[in-house]
């Protein structure tokens, strides 16, 4: 699964990281090009929010139901 998301506020970042941290599988954030970081890291999510124009959530399993609030 690969979906574009938006993390507009620090509350969005905190809530998103909390939800994906509960997933047993690996979940990543990507800029859609070459950079990728663990989505379970609050610092990583903040960095992605501040530095990347677009953020994609990547997971082996479909977790879109859990993160629907942030899907663009």
Secondary structure in CASP SS format (residue, H / E / C, confidence):
PFRMAT SS
TARGET T0000
AUTHOR 0000-0000-0000
METHOD secondary structure of the structure
MODEL  1
X C 1.00
X E 1.00
X E 1.00
X E 1.00
X E 1.00
X C 1.00
X C 1.00
X C 1.00
X C 1.00
X H 1.00
X H 1.00
X H 1.00
X H 1.00
X H 1.00
X H 1.00
X H 1.00
X H 1.00
X H 1.00
X H 1.00
X H 1.00
X H 1.00
X C 1.00
X C 1.00
X C 1.00
X C 1.00
X C 1.00
X E 1.00
X E 1.00
X E 1.00
X E 1.00
X C 1.00
X C 1.00
X C 1.00
X C 1.00
X C 1.00
X E 1.00
X E 1.00
X E 1.00
X C 1.00
X C 1.00
X C 1.00
X H 1.00
X H 1.00
X H 1.00
X H 1.00
X H 1.00
X H 1.00
X H 1.00
X H 1.00
X H 1.00
X H 1.00
X C 1.00
X C 1.00
X C 1.00
X E 1.00
X E 1.00
X E 1.00
X E 1.00
X E 1.00
X C 1.00
X C 1.00
X C 1.00
X C 1.00
X C 1.00
X C 1.00
X C 1.00
X C 1.00
X H 1.00
X H 1.00
X H 1.00
X E 1.00
X C 1.00
END
